[in-house]
Amino acid sequence: MSQSRTVGRRGQRPIGPLRPPTPEEIAWSQQMGQYRTKVPKDVFRYRSQAEANADWERWHAELVAATVEDGTQDETAAGSG
């Protein structure tokens, strides 16, 4: 039983050669990048966990309200009930 290994040189990458993204890949990337973040991006300092939880709940409530106003809620969830 023989084992082969390469010493001193790198082999071909398993994902294939590098290439620019296709138009479909670019469109997918742009579509995936269009979302609202749930939490503002910054550093926050709180005096208590309760203050932090209150902000977290407020941010989520604002996101839900904005989603409903924009009409971007999941259609499967809107159709059930």
C-alpha positions as CSV (number, residue, x, y, z in Angstrom):
1,M,0.0,0.0,0.0
2,S,1.6,3.3,-1.1
3,Q,0.8,6.7,0.2
4,S,1.4,9.7,-1.9
5,R,2.0,13.2,-0.5
6,T,3.3,16.4,-2.0
7,V,6.2,18.1,-0.3
8,G,7.3,21.6,-1.1
9,R,4.6,22.6,-3.6
10,R,1.0,23.4,-3.2
11,G,-1.6,21.5,-5.0
12,Q,-4.6,22.8,-7.0
13,R,-7.2,24.5,-4.8
14,P,-10.3,22.2,-4.3
15,I,-12.7,24.9,-5.2
16,G,-11.3,25.4,-8.7
17,P,-9.5,28.3,-10.3
18,L,-10.3,31.9,-9.3
19,R,-12.6,33.8,-11.6
20,P,-14.8,36.9,-11.5
21,P,-18.3,36.4,-10.2
22,T,-21.0,35.6,-12.7
23,P,-24.0,38.0,-13.2
24,E,-26.2,35.5,-11.3
25,E,-23.8,35.5,-8.4
26,I,-23.6,39.3,-8.3
27,A,-27.4,39.5,-8.3
28,W,-27.6,36.9,-5.5
29,S,-25.1,38.9,-3.4
30,Q,-26.9,42.2,-3.9
31,Q,-30.2,40.6,-3.0
32,M,-28.8,39.0,0.2
33,G,-27.3,42.4,1.2
34,Q,-30.6,44.2,1.2
35,Y,-31.9,43.8,4.7
36,R,-32.4,45.9,7.8
37,T,-30.2,45.1,10.7
38,K,-32.0,44.2,13.9
39,V,-29.6,46.2,16.2
40,P,-27.9,49.5,15.6
41,K,-24.2,49.0,15.1
42,D,-22.3,50.7,17.9
43,V,-20.9,50.2,21.4
44,F,-23.5,50.5,24.1
45,R,-22.8,50.7,27.8
46,Y,-25.7,50.0,30.2
47,R,-26.0,50.3,34.0
48,S,-28.0,47.1,34.2
49,Q,-29.1,44.1,32.2
50,A,-32.6,45.4,32.4
51,E,-31.7,48.6,30.5
52,A,-29.9,46.5,27.8
53,N,-33.0,44.2,27.5
54,A,-35.3,47.2,27.2
55,D,-33.2,48.5,24.3
56,W,-33.1,45.1,22.6
57,E,-36.9,44.7,22.9
58,R,-37.4,48.3,21.6
59,W,-35.2,47.6,18.5
60,H,-37.0,44.5,17.7
61,A,-40.4,46.1,18.1
62,E,-39.3,48.9,15.7
63,L,-38.1,46.4,13.2
64,V,-41.4,44.5,13.3
65,A,-43.4,47.7,12.9
66,A,-41.2,48.8,10.0
67,T,-41.6,45.4,8.4
68,V,-45.4,45.5,8.6
69,E,-45.5,49.1,7.3
70,D,-43.3,48.1,4.3
71,G,-45.4,45.1,3.6
72,T,-42.3,42.9,3.5
73,Q,-43.6,40.3,5.9
74,D,-43.4,36.6,4.9
75,E,-46.4,35.9,2.6
76,T,-46.8,32.3,3.9
77,A,-47.2,33.6,7.5
78,A,-49.6,36.3,6.3
79,G,-51.8,33.8,4.4
80,S,-52.1,31.4,7.4
81,G,-54.6,31.9,10.1
